[in-house]
Amino acid sequence: MKALITIVATLAVTLPLLSTTSCREKGEVHHFQVEKAKAAPAAPKSPTAAQPSSAPYSWTLPEGWTDQPASGMRLATIMIPTSTDSLNASITEFGGDLAGNVNRWRGQIGLPQLSKAEILPGLKIVETILGKEGKAYIVTLINPASPAKAMLAAIIPRPSGTSVFIKVTGPADALKSIAEPFSQFTQSLKQ
């Protein structure tokens, strides 16, 4: 009750001031300083608390691979250690057709676009229960002019019309060394 009386008293004093200050001439600028309210201290975070993944899919990670929670447009980030490099795979879900996405990736590493008829023979088809018709498509893209910037990617078309994408960029040799576990990882995705 005491708090309510304080609020009413504050309003009784403040409202007349506001009405007189708001009716001043145009062009006048008034500056006011208000003391910032102090925030309550944050509760300490437990160093062992796991962050839940918000990805709508699950998977089995190859030995040594670790997953990070979703961030931005990524459903997850997969950390992949290799003997020479540390790579990371992004998992996202968007629309678009198979050839269009492969050509977009080709452009990202400086390769020219190809027709759908030229792209299809270069795709490795793997089985996955997540994919429309039980299929996923894996492509390895290497630009001979800059092999340090290669790409290993999977496209899993979904019955909904979107596709799940798994994409890793890095040196061609490092990507070749993870090709088989990448394929197994792609096949392991499920809802």
SVG drawing of the C-alpha trace seen along z (x, -y; Angstrom):
<svg xmlns="http://www.w3.org/2000/svg" viewBox="-2 -29 52 75">
<polyline fill="none" stroke="black" stroke-width="0.4" points="0.0,0.0 2.9,-2.3 4.4,-1.7 1.1,-2.6 0.9,-5.9 4.5,-6.7 3.7,-6.0 0.6,-8.2 2.5,-11.0 5.3,-10.8 2.7,-11.0 1.0,-13.9 4.3,-15.9 5.6,-14.6 2.5,-15.0 2.1,-18.8 5.8,-19.2 5.5,-17.1 2.5,-19.1 4.3,-22.4 7.6,-21.3 5.9,-19.7 4.2,-22.9 7.3,-25.0 8.2,-26.7 9.4,-24.6 13.1,-24.2 13.9,-24.3 16.0,-21.4 16.0,-20.3 18.5,-17.9 17.8,-15.8 20.0,-13.4 18.5,-10.5 20.5,-8.2 20.8,-4.7 19.2,-1.9 21.6,0.7 21.1,4.1 20.9,7.1 24.0,9.2 23.9,12.1 23.7,15.6 27.0,17.4 27.2,19.8 28.0,23.4 31.1,24.4 29.8,27.9 26.3,26.8 25.7,28.1 24.0,25.8 21.1,27.5 21.2,27.7 18.2,26.2 18.8,28.1 15.7,30.1 17.9,33.0 20.3,35.4 23.4,37.1 26.3,39.4 29.7,37.7 32.8,39.4 35.5,39.9 37.1,36.7 34.5,34.4 32.5,32.2 29.4,30.1 28.6,26.6 25.1,25.2 23.2,23.2 24.2,19.7 22.9,17.2 21.6,19.1 23.5,22.3 21.7,25.2 25.0,26.3 28.8,26.1 30.8,29.2 34.5,29.0 36.7,31.4 40.3,31.9 42.8,33.1 46.5,33.8 47.3,30.4 44.2,28.2 41.2,27.6 38.1,27.5 34.5,26.7 31.3,27.7 28.2,25.6 24.8,27.2 22.1,25.0 18.7,25.5 17.4,23.4 15.6,23.8 17.0,23.9 17.7,26.6 20.6,29.0 22.4,27.5 21.8,23.9 23.4,24.5 26.4,26.4 27.0,23.5 26.8,21.0 29.5,22.9 31.6,23.2 31.5,19.5 32.6,19.1 35.9,20.8 36.4,19.3 35.1,22.1 32.8,21.4 29.2,22.5 28.1,25.8 24.9,27.1 22.8,29.5 23.8,32.3 27.5,31.5 27.0,31.3 25.1,34.5 27.9,37.0 30.2,35.3 28.0,35.9 28.4,38.8 25.0,40.2 24.6,41.6 21.7,43.1 20.1,41.2 16.8,41.5 16.6,37.7 16.6,37.2 13.7,37.1 13.8,40.5 16.4,41.5 19.2,39.7 21.9,37.1 24.4,35.7 28.0,35.0 30.3,32.8 34.0,32.1 35.0,28.8 38.7,28.0 39.9,25.0 43.4,26.1 44.4,22.4 43.8,22.1 43.7,25.6 43.9,24.0 40.3,22.9 38.4,26.1 35.0,27.2 33.3,30.5 29.6,30.2 26.4,32.3 22.9,31.5 20.1,33.5 16.8,32.6 13.8,32.7 10.3,33.7 9.2,30.1 11.1,28.6 14.0,27.3 17.4,28.9 19.9,29.5 23.4,28.4 26.6,29.5 29.6,27.5 33.3,27.5 35.9,25.3 39.6,25.6 42.7,27.0 42.0,29.7 44.3,32.2 42.6,31.7 39.1,32.2 40.3,35.3 41.4,36.7 37.9,36.4 35.9,37.5 34.9,40.9 33.9,39.7 32.1,36.8 30.1,39.2 29.2,41.3 28.3,38.2 26.0,37.1 24.3,40.5 23.7,40.3 21.5,37.3 17.9,38.0 14.9,36.2"/>
</svg>
